[in-house]
Amino acid sequence: GKLIVSISGIGEQTLTDVADFCAQLDARSVPVSLLAAPRLANDYRLDRDPRTVDWLTDRRARGDALVLHGY
């Protein structure tokens, strides 16, 4: 079997922690799937969060799976 870790709740409030966790998984060669929600609680919208969009884009370019979450 192969372990793949799925991460959800990615946004401006959690990005630092998510990035740190992904770095730890990278060090262990554990692949991740990133569950990206276009909208979250408290009127959060991914399209208004360029830092998270850039981070997700970079991770996708490095081979992580980017999955639409919540629909």
PDB file of N, CA, C and O in Angstrom, chain B, residues numbered from 101:
ATOM      1  N   GLY B 101       0.812  -1.177   0.000  1.00  0.00           N
ATOM      2  CA  GLY B 101       0.000   0.000   0.000  1.00  0.00           C
ATOM      3  C   GLY B 101       0.862   1.250   0.000  1.00  0.00           C
ATOM      4  O   GLY B 101       2.068   1.207   0.245  1.00  0.00           O
ATOM      5  N   LYS B 102       0.210   2.352  -0.280  1.00  0.00           N
ATOM      6  CA  LYS B 102       0.888   3.642  -0.326  1.00  0.00           C
ATOM      7  C   LYS B 102       0.074   4.644   0.479  1.00  0.00           C
ATOM      8  O   LYS B 102      -1.138   4.760   0.299  1.00  0.00           O
ATOM      9  N   LEU B 103       0.742   5.360   1.359  1.00  0.00           N
ATOM     10  CA  LEU B 103       0.099   6.381   2.168  1.00  0.00           C
ATOM     11  C   LEU B 103       0.052   7.696   1.402  1.00  0.00           C
ATOM     12  O   LEU B 103       1.070   8.161   0.889  1.00  0.00           O
ATOM     13  N   ILE B 104      -1.137   8.294   1.327  1.00  0.00           N
ATOM     14  CA  ILE B 104      -1.332   9.633   0.767  1.00  0.00           C
ATOM     15  C   ILE B 104      -2.133  10.414   1.801  1.00  0.00           C
ATOM     16  O   ILE B 104      -3.168   9.940   2.271  1.00  0.00           O
ATOM     17  N   VAL B 105      -1.668  11.597   2.155  1.00  0.00           N
ATOM     18  CA  VAL B 105      -2.347  12.419   3.147  1.00  0.00           C
ATOM     19  C   VAL B 105      -3.139  13.514   2.434  1.00  0.00           C
ATOM     20  O   VAL B 105      -2.594  14.255   1.615  1.00  0.00           O
ATOM     21  N   SER B 106      -4.421  13.607   2.751  1.00  0.00           N
ATOM     22  CA  SER B 106      -5.279  14.658   2.199  1.00  0.00           C
ATOM     23  C   SER B 106      -5.413  15.774   3.228  1.00  0.00           C
ATOM     24  O   SER B 106      -5.640  15.519   4.411  1.00  0.00           O
ATOM     25  N   ILE B 107      -5.271  17.002   2.768  1.00  0.00           N
ATOM     26  CA  ILE B 107      -5.307  18.163   3.659  1.00  0.00           C
ATOM     27  C   ILE B 107      -6.421  19.093   3.205  1.00  0.00           C
ATOM     28  O   ILE B 107      -6.493  19.467   2.035  1.00  0.00           O
ATOM     29  N   SER B 108      -7.291  19.465   4.144  1.00  0.00           N
ATOM     30  CA  SER B 108      -8.387  20.385   3.840  1.00  0.00           C
ATOM     31  C   SER B 108      -8.306  21.602   4.753  1.00  0.00           C
ATOM     32  O   SER B 108      -7.444  21.680   5.629  1.00  0.00           O
ATOM     33  N   GLY B 109      -9.213  22.547   4.537  1.00  0.00           N
ATOM     34  CA  GLY B 109      -9.238  23.754   5.366  1.00  0.00           C
ATOM     35  C   GLY B 109      -8.100  24.703   5.062  1.00  0.00           C
ATOM     36  O   GLY B 109      -7.651  25.441   5.938  1.00  0.00           O
ATOM     37  N   ILE B 110      -7.637  24.688   3.843  1.00  0.00           N
ATOM     38  CA  ILE B 110      -6.487  25.518   3.456  1.00  0.00           C
ATOM     39  C   ILE B 110      -6.964  26.923   3.127  1.00  0.00           C
ATOM     40  O   ILE B 110      -7.837  27.100   2.278  1.00  0.00           O
ATOM     41  N   GLY B 111      -6.399  27.921   3.789  1.00  0.00           N
ATOM     42  CA  GLY B 111      -6.763  29.314   3.553  1.00  0.00           C
ATOM     43  C   GLY B 111      -5.798  30.238   4.253  1.00  0.00           C
ATOM     44  O   GLY B 111      -4.804  29.791   4.826  1.00  0.00           O
ATOM     45  N   GLU B 112      -6.084  31.526   4.209  1.00  0.00           N
ATOM     46  CA  GLU B 112      -5.147  32.503   4.765  1.00  0.00           C
ATOM     47  C   GLU B 112      -4.878  32.300   6.247  1.00  0.00           C
ATOM     48  O   GLU B 112      -3.774  32.588   6.708  1.00  0.00           O
ATOM     49  N   GLN B 113      -5.852  31.815   7.008  1.00  0.00           N
ATOM     50  CA  GLN B 113      -5.682  31.605   8.451  1.00  0.00           C
ATOM     51  C   GLN B 113      -4.850  30.363   8.768  1.00  0.00           C
ATOM     52  O   GLN B 113      -4.225  30.302   9.827  1.00  0.00           O
ATOM     53  N   THR B 114      -4.829  29.385   7.884  1.00  0.00           N
ATOM     54  CA  THR B 114      -4.163  28.110   8.155  1.00  0.00           C
ATOM     55  C   THR B 114      -2.929  27.865   7.307  1.00  0.00           C
ATOM     56  O   THR B 114      -2.220  26.882   7.524  1.00  0.00           O
ATOM     57  N   LEU B 115      -2.659  28.733   6.353  1.00  0.00           N
ATOM     58  CA  LEU B 115      -1.625  28.458   5.359  1.00  0.00           C
ATOM     59  C   LEU B 115      -0.258  28.184   5.968  1.00  0.00           C
ATOM     60  O   LEU B 115       0.433  27.271   5.515  1.00  0.00           O
ATOM     61  N   THR B 116       0.147  28.926   6.954  1.00  0.00           N
ATOM     62  CA  THR B 116       1.467  28.715   7.563  1.00  0.00           C
ATOM     63  C   THR B 116       1.570  27.314   8.161  1.00  0.00           C
ATOM     64  O   THR B 116       2.561  26.615   7.950  1.00  0.00           O
ATOM     65  N   ASP B 117       0.553  26.910   8.902  1.00  0.00           N
ATOM     66  CA  ASP B 117       0.557  25.569   9.500  1.00  0.00           C
ATOM     67  C   ASP B 117       0.502  24.483   8.437  1.00  0.00           C
ATOM     68  O   ASP B 117       1.195  23.471   8.543  1.00  0.00           O
ATOM     69  N   VAL B 118      -0.311  24.688   7.421  1.00  0.00           N
ATOM     70  CA  VAL B 118      -0.423  23.705   6.341  1.00  0.00           C
ATOM     71  C   VAL B 118       0.914  23.571   5.611  1.00  0.00           C
ATOM     72  O   VAL B 118       1.349  22.458   5.314  1.00  0.00           O
ATOM     73  N   ALA B 119       1.559  24.688   5.323  1.00  0.00           N
ATOM     74  CA  ALA B 119       2.854  24.659   4.631  1.00  0.00           C
ATOM     75  C   ALA B 119       3.902  23.936   5.477  1.00  0.00           C
ATOM     76  O   ALA B 119       4.696  23.159   4.947  1.00  0.00           O
ATOM     77  N   ASP B 120       3.910  24.186   6.784  1.00  0.00           N
ATOM     78  CA  ASP B 120       4.852  23.501   7.676  1.00  0.00           C
ATOM     79  C   ASP B 120       4.595  21.994   7.689  1.00  0.00           C
ATOM     80  O   ASP B 120       5.531  21.197   7.632  1.00  0.00           O
ATOM     81  N   PHE B 121       3.315  21.612   7.763  1.00  0.00           N
ATOM     82  CA  PHE B 121       2.951  20.197   7.767  1.00  0.00           C
ATOM     83  C   PHE B 121       3.363  19.539   6.454  1.00  0.00           C
ATOM     84  O   PHE B 121       3.894  18.428   6.454  1.00  0.00           O
ATOM     85  N   CYS B 122       3.122  20.220   5.341  1.00  0.00           N
ATOM     86  CA  CYS B 122       3.517  19.676   4.036  1.00  0.00           C
ATOM     87  C   CYS B 122       5.036  19.515   3.948  1.00  0.00           C
ATOM     88  O   CYS B 122       5.521  18.542   3.370  1.00  0.00           O
ATOM     89  N   ALA B 123       5.777  20.444   4.508  1.00  0.00           N
ATOM     90  CA  ALA B 123       7.244  20.337   4.511  1.00  0.00           C
ATOM     91  C   ALA B 123       7.689  19.093   5.286  1.00  0.00           C
ATOM     92  O   ALA B 123       8.628  18.407   4.881  1.00  0.00           O
ATOM     93  N   GLN B 124       7.014  18.808   6.398  1.00  0.00           N
ATOM     94  CA  GLN B 124       7.330  17.603   7.167  1.00  0.00           C
ATOM     95  C   GLN B 124       7.011  16.342   6.370  1.00  0.00           C
ATOM     96  O   GLN B 124       7.765  15.369   6.402  1.00  0.00           O
ATOM     97  N   LEU B 125       5.894  16.368   5.660  1.00  0.00           N
ATOM     98  CA  LEU B 125       5.541  15.221   4.825  1.00  0.00           C
ATOM     99  C   LEU B 125       6.512  15.075   3.655  1.00  0.00           C
ATOM    100  O   LEU B 125       6.883  13.959   3.291  1.00  0.00           O
ATOM    101  N   ASP B 126       6.922  16.192   3.068  1.00  0.00           N
ATOM    102  CA  ASP B 126       7.908  16.157   1.982  1.00  0.00           C
ATOM    103  C   ASP B 126       9.201  15.497   2.447  1.00  0.00           C
ATOM    104  O   ASP B 126       9.797  14.701   1.719  1.00  0.00           O
ATOM    105  N   ALA B 127       9.632  15.830   3.661  1.00  0.00           N
ATOM    106  CA  ALA B 127      10.875  15.266   4.203  1.00  0.00           C
ATOM    107  C   ALA B 127      10.777  13.750   4.362  1.00  0.00           C
ATOM    108  O   ALA B 127      11.792  13.054   4.375  1.00  0.00           O
ATOM    109  N   ARG B 128       9.559  13.250   4.483  1.00  0.00           N
ATOM    110  CA  ARG B 128       9.327  11.808   4.632  1.00  0.00           C
ATOM    111  C   ARG B 128       8.856  11.162   3.319  1.00  0.00           C
ATOM    112  O   ARG B 128       8.498   9.984   3.293  1.00  0.00           O
ATOM    113  N   SER B 129       8.861  11.935   2.247  1.00  0.00           N
ATOM    114  CA  SER B 129       8.423  11.462   0.923  1.00  0.00           C
ATOM    115  C   SER B 129       6.991  10.932   0.936  1.00  0.00           C
ATOM    116  O   SER B 129       6.676   9.943   0.274  1.00  0.00           O
ATOM    117  N   VAL B 130       6.128  11.606   1.700  1.00  0.00           N
ATOM    118  CA  VAL B 130       4.713  11.244   1.748  1.00  0.00           C
ATOM    119  C   VAL B 130       3.950  12.202   0.837  1.00  0.00           C
ATOM    120  O   VAL B 130       3.951  13.408   1.083  1.00  0.00           O
ATOM    121  N   PRO B 131       3.300  11.695  -0.207  1.00  0.00           N
ATOM    122  CA  PRO B 131       2.549  12.574  -1.107  1.00  0.00           C
ATOM    123  C   PRO B 131       1.284  13.116  -0.437  1.00  0.00           C
ATOM    124  O   PRO B 131       0.727  12.499   0.471  1.00  0.00           O
ATOM    125  N   VAL B 132       0.851  14.278  -0.908  1.00  0.00           N
ATOM    126  CA  VAL B 132      -0.357  14.899  -0.363  1.00  0.00           C
ATOM    127  C   VAL B 132      -1.335  15.215  -1.479  1.00  0.00           C
ATOM    128  O   VAL B 132      -0.956  15.431  -2.630  1.00  0.00           O
ATOM    129  N   SER B 133      -2.609  15.237  -1.101  1.00  0.00           N
ATOM    130  CA  SER B 133      -3.633  15.812  -1.960  1.00  0.00           C
ATOM    131  C   SER B 133      -4.170  17.018  -1.197  1.00  0.00           C
ATOM    132  O   SER B 133      -4.443  16.939   0.000  1.00  0.00           O
ATOM    133  N   LEU B 134      -4.312  18.108  -1.890  1.00  0.00           N
ATOM    134  CA  LEU B 134      -4.731  19.371  -1.291  1.00  0.00           C
ATOM    135  C   LEU B 134      -6.177  19.641  -1.678  1.00  0.00           C
ATOM    136  O   LEU B 134      -6.491  19.849  -2.850  1.00  0.00           O
ATOM    137  N   LEU B 135      -7.054  19.633  -0.675  1.00  0.00           N
ATOM    138  CA  LEU B 135      -8.486  19.837  -0.902  1.00  0.00           C
ATOM    139  C   LEU B 135      -8.770  21.333  -0.803  1.00  0.00           C
ATOM    140  O   LEU B 135      -8.867  21.881   0.295  1.00  0.00           O
ATOM    141  N   ALA B 136      -8.902  21.979  -1.936  1.00  0.00           N
ATOM    142  CA  ALA B 136      -9.070  23.433  -1.988  1.00  0.00           C
ATOM    143  C   ALA B 136     -10.547  23.788  -2.158  1.00  0.00           C
ATOM    144  O   ALA B 136     -11.196  23.371  -3.118  1.00  0.00           O
ATOM    145  N   ALA B 137     -11.061  24.567  -1.206  1.00  0.00           N
ATOM    146  CA  ALA B 137     -12.450  25.026  -1.265  1.00  0.00           C
ATOM    147  C   ALA B 137     -12.489  26.467  -1.767  1.00  0.00           C
ATOM    148  O   ALA B 137     -11.781  27.320  -1.233  1.00  0.00           O
ATOM    149  N   PRO B 138     -13.296  26.752  -2.777  1.00  0.00           N
ATOM    150  CA  PRO B 138     -13.393  28.124  -3.275  1.00  0.00           C
ATOM    151  C   PRO B 138     -13.941  29.090  -2.226  1.00  0.00           C
ATOM    152  O   PRO B 138     -13.639  30.283  -2.252  1.00  0.00           O
ATOM    153  N   ARG B 139     -14.755  28.560  -1.297  1.00  0.00           N
ATOM    154  CA  ARG B 139     -15.334  29.394  -0.241  1.00  0.00           C
ATOM    155  C   ARG B 139     -15.303  28.628   1.071  1.00  0.00           C
ATOM    156  O   ARG B 139     -15.504  27.414   1.109  1.00  0.00           O
ATOM    157  N   LEU B 140     -15.044  29.372   2.155  1.00  0.00           N
ATOM    158  CA  LEU B 140     -15.063  28.810   3.501  1.00  0.00           C
ATOM    159  C   LEU B 140     -15.913  29.708   4.387  1.00  0.00           C
ATOM    160  O   LEU B 140     -16.487  30.692   3.921  1.00  0.00           O
ATOM    161  N   ALA B 141     -15.988  29.369   5.649  1.00  0.00           N
ATOM    162  CA  ALA B 141     -16.755  30.158   6.617  1.00  0.00           C
ATOM    163  C   ALA B 141     -16.223  31.586   6.715  1.00  0.00           C
ATOM    164  O   ALA B 141     -15.120  31.887   6.259  1.00  0.00           O
ATOM    165  N   ASN B 142     -17.021  32.445   7.311  1.00  0.00           N
ATOM    166  CA  ASN B 142     -16.645  33.854   7.549  1.00  0.00           C
ATOM    167  C   ASN B 142     -16.372  34.621   6.266  1.00  0.00           C
ATOM    168  O   ASN B 142     -15.511  35.500   6.232  1.00  0.00           O
ATOM    169  N   ASP B 143     -17.108  34.286   5.206  1.00  0.00           N
ATOM    170  CA  ASP B 143     -17.032  35.006   3.929  1.00  0.00           C
ATOM    171  C   ASP B 143     -15.671  34.896   3.239  1.00  0.00           C
ATOM    172  O   ASP B 143     -15.320  35.757   2.432  1.00  0.00           O
ATOM    173  N   TYR B 144     -14.894  33.836   3.548  1.00  0.00           N
ATOM    174  CA  TYR B 144     -13.605  33.623   2.886  1.00  0.00           C
ATOM    175  C   TYR B 144     -13.831  33.159   1.462  1.00  0.00           C
ATOM    176  O   TYR B 144     -14.676  32.307   1.191  1.00  0.00           O
ATOM    177  N   ARG B 145     -13.048  33.745   0.548  1.00  0.00           N
ATOM    178  CA  ARG B 145     -13.077  33.325  -0.856  1.00  0.00           C
ATOM    179  C   ARG B 145     -11.641  33.141  -1.317  1.00  0.00           C
ATOM    180  O   ARG B 145     -10.805  34.031  -1.156  1.00  0.00           O
ATOM    181  N   LEU B 146     -11.368  31.998  -1.883  1.00  0.00           N
ATOM    182  CA  LEU B 146     -10.023  31.677  -2.359  1.00  0.00           C
ATOM    183  C   LEU B 146      -9.554  32.672  -3.414  1.00  0.00           C
ATOM    184  O   LEU B 146      -8.374  33.021  -3.453  1.00  0.00           O
ATOM    185  N   ASP B 147     -10.455  33.129  -4.259  1.00  0.00           N
ATOM    186  CA  ASP B 147     -10.051  34.054  -5.321  1.00  0.00           C
ATOM    187  C   ASP B 147      -9.626  35.425  -4.782  1.00  0.00           C
ATOM    188  O   ASP B 147      -9.089  36.239  -5.533  1.00  0.00           O
ATOM    189  N   ARG B 148      -9.856  35.684  -3.512  1.00  0.00           N
ATOM    190  CA  ARG B 148      -9.411  36.940  -2.883  1.00  0.00           C
ATOM    191  C   ARG B 148      -8.188  36.723  -1.997  1.00  0.00           C
ATOM    192  O   ARG B 148      -7.833  37.591  -1.199  1.00  0.00           O
ATOM    193  N   ASP B 149      -7.550  35.574  -2.136  1.00  0.00           N
ATOM    194  CA  ASP B 149      -6.415  35.201  -1.297  1.00  0.00           C
ATOM    195  C   ASP B 149      -5.228  34.800  -2.184  1.00  0.00           C
ATOM    196  O   ASP B 149      -4.944  33.612  -2.336  1.00  0.00           O
ATOM    197  N   PRO B 150      -4.540  35.779  -2.764  1.00  0.00           N
ATOM    198  CA  PRO B 150      -3.480  35.456  -3.724  1.00  0.00           C
ATOM    199  C   PRO B 150      -2.320  34.665  -3.121  1.00  0.00           C
ATOM    200  O   PRO B 150      -1.682  33.883  -3.825  1.00  0.00           O
ATOM    201  N   ARG B 151      -2.037  34.852  -1.847  1.00  0.00           N
ATOM    202  CA  ARG B 151      -0.933  34.113  -1.216  1.00  0.00           C
ATOM    203  C   ARG B 151      -1.235  32.606  -1.218  1.00  0.00           C
ATOM    204  O   ARG B 151      -0.369  31.795  -1.544  1.00  0.00           O
ATOM    205  N   THR B 152      -2.463  32.244  -0.852  1.00  0.00           N
ATOM    206  CA  THR B 152      -2.839  30.834  -0.845  1.00  0.00           C
ATOM    207  C   THR B 152      -2.917  30.291  -2.267  1.00  0.00           C
ATOM    208  O   THR B 152      -2.489  29.165  -2.523  1.00  0.00           O
ATOM    209  N   VAL B 153      -3.455  31.074  -3.190  1.00  0.00           N
ATOM    210  CA  VAL B 153      -3.523  30.638  -4.593  1.00  0.00           C
ATOM    211  C   VAL B 153      -2.120  30.378  -5.130  1.00  0.00           C
ATOM    212  O   VAL B 153      -1.889  29.364  -5.789  1.00  0.00           O
ATOM    213  N   ASP B 154      -1.190  31.273  -4.859  1.00  0.00           N
ATOM    214  CA  ASP B 154       0.195  31.085  -5.321  1.00  0.00           C
ATOM    215  C   ASP B 154       0.813  29.834  -4.706  1.00  0.00           C
ATOM    216  O   ASP B 154       1.504  29.078  -5.390  1.00  0.00           O
ATOM    217  N   TRP B 155       0.564  29.615  -3.408  1.00  0.00           N
ATOM    218  CA  TRP B 155       1.122  28.443  -2.734  1.00  0.00           C
ATOM    219  C   TRP B 155       0.540  27.162  -3.334  1.00  0.00           C
ATOM    220  O   TRP B 155       1.277  26.215  -3.605  1.00  0.00           O
ATOM    221  N   LEU B 156      -0.770  27.129  -3.540  1.00  0.00           N
ATOM    222  CA  LEU B 156      -1.406  25.962  -4.152  1.00  0.00           C
ATOM    223  C   LEU B 156      -0.882  25.724  -5.564  1.00  0.00           C
ATOM    224  O   LEU B 156      -0.642  24.583  -5.957  1.00  0.00           O
ATOM    225  N   THR B 157      -0.705  26.795  -6.320  1.00  0.00           N
ATOM    226  CA  THR B 157      -0.184  26.686  -7.687  1.00  0.00           C
ATOM    227  C   THR B 157       1.217  26.087  -7.681  1.00  0.00           C
ATOM    228  O   THR B 157       1.533  25.223  -8.499  1.00  0.00           O
ATOM    229  N   ASP B 158       2.054  26.548  -6.756  1.00  0.00           N
ATOM    230  CA  ASP B 158       3.414  26.025  -6.639  1.00  0.00           C
ATOM    231  C   ASP B 158       3.403  24.546  -6.256  1.00  0.00           C
ATOM    232  O   ASP B 158       4.136  23.744  -6.833  1.00  0.00           O
ATOM    233  N   ARG B 159       2.571  24.193  -5.282  1.00  0.00           N
ATOM    234  CA  ARG B 159       2.506  22.793  -4.856  1.00  0.00           C
ATOM    235  C   ARG B 159       2.009  21.907  -6.005  1.00  0.00           C
ATOM    236  O   ARG B 159       2.511  20.798  -6.187  1.00  0.00           O
ATOM    237  N   ARG B 160       1.041  22.378  -6.770  1.00  0.00           N
ATOM    238  CA  ARG B 160       0.535  21.611  -7.912  1.00  0.00           C
ATOM    239  C   ARG B 160       1.628  21.418  -8.944  1.00  0.00           C
ATOM    240  O   ARG B 160       1.768  20.332  -9.506  1.00  0.00           O
ATOM    241  N   ALA B 161       2.401  22.459  -9.199  1.00  0.00           N
ATOM    242  CA  ALA B 161       3.502  22.378 -10.162  1.00  0.00           C
ATOM    243  C   ALA B 161       4.562  21.364  -9.703  1.00  0.00           C
ATOM    244  O   ALA B 161       5.262  20.777 -10.528  1.00  0.00           O
ATOM    245  N   ARG B 162       4.671  21.168  -8.406  1.00  0.00           N
ATOM    246  CA  ARG B 162       5.633  20.206  -7.846  1.00  0.00           C
ATOM    247  C   ARG B 162       5.078  18.788  -7.803  1.00  0.00           C
ATOM    248  O   ARG B 162       5.783  17.861  -7.403  1.00  0.00           O
ATOM    249  N   GLY B 163       3.813  18.608  -8.212  1.00  0.00           N
ATOM    250  CA  GLY B 163       3.273  17.272  -8.338  1.00  0.00           C
ATOM    251  C   GLY B 163       2.173  16.889  -7.374  1.00  0.00           C
ATOM    252  O   GLY B 163       1.636  15.785  -7.465  1.00  0.00           O
ATOM    253  N   ASP B 164       1.817  17.785  -6.438  1.00  0.00           N
ATOM    254  CA  ASP B 164       0.718  17.468  -5.525  1.00  0.00           C
ATOM    255  C   ASP B 164      -0.613  17.469  -6.277  1.00  0.00           C
ATOM    256  O   ASP B 164      -0.794  18.197  -7.253  1.00  0.00           O
ATOM    257  N   ALA B 165      -1.529  16.644  -5.803  1.00  0.00           N
ATOM    258  CA  ALA B 165      -2.873  16.630  -6.374  1.00  0.00           C
ATOM    259  C   ALA B 165      -3.679  17.786  -5.768  1.00  0.00           C
ATOM    260  O   ALA B 165      -3.690  17.972  -4.551  1.00  0.00           O
ATOM    261  N   LEU B 166      -4.329  18.534  -6.600  1.00  0.00           N
ATOM    262  CA  LEU B 166      -5.197  19.628  -6.172  1.00  0.00           C
ATOM    263  C   LEU B 166      -6.641  19.217  -6.463  1.00  0.00           C
ATOM    264  O   LEU B 166      -7.012  18.988  -7.614  1.00  0.00           O
ATOM    265  N   VAL B 167      -7.448  19.127  -5.405  1.00  0.00           N
ATOM    266  CA  VAL B 167      -8.797  18.597  -5.505  1.00  0.00           C
ATOM    267  C   VAL B 167      -9.804  19.663  -5.082  1.00  0.00           C
ATOM    268  O   VAL B 167      -9.640  20.300  -4.041  1.00  0.00           O
ATOM    269  N   LEU B 168     -10.844  19.855  -5.888  1.00  0.00           N
ATOM    270  CA  LEU B 168     -11.912  20.773  -5.530  1.00  0.00           C
ATOM    271  C   LEU B 168     -12.666  20.190  -4.346  1.00  0.00           C
ATOM    272  O   LEU B 168     -13.126  19.049  -4.397  1.00  0.00           O
ATOM    273  N   HIS B 169     -12.794  20.967  -3.286  1.00  0.00           N
ATOM    274  CA  HIS B 169     -13.404  20.489  -2.037  1.00  0.00           C
ATOM    275  C   HIS B 169     -14.693  21.257  -1.740  1.00  0.00           C
ATOM    276  O   HIS B 169     -14.742  22.480  -1.864  1.00  0.00           O
ATOM    277  N   GLY B 170     -15.729  20.523  -1.348  1.00  0.00           N
ATOM    278  CA  GLY B 170     -16.939  21.165  -0.907  1.00  0.00           C
ATOM    279  C   GLY B 170     -18.066  21.226  -1.921  1.00  0.00           C
ATOM    280  O   GLY B 170     -19.129  21.772  -1.627  1.00  0.00           O
ATOM    281  N   TYR B 171     -17.855  20.677  -3.108  1.00  0.00           N
ATOM    282  CA  TYR B 171     -18.912  20.708  -4.116  1.00  0.00           C
ATOM    283  C   TYR B 171     -19.173  19.324  -4.667  1.00  0.00           C
ATOM    284  O   TYR B 171     -20.034  19.156  -5.530  1.00  0.00           O
TER     285      TYR B 171
END
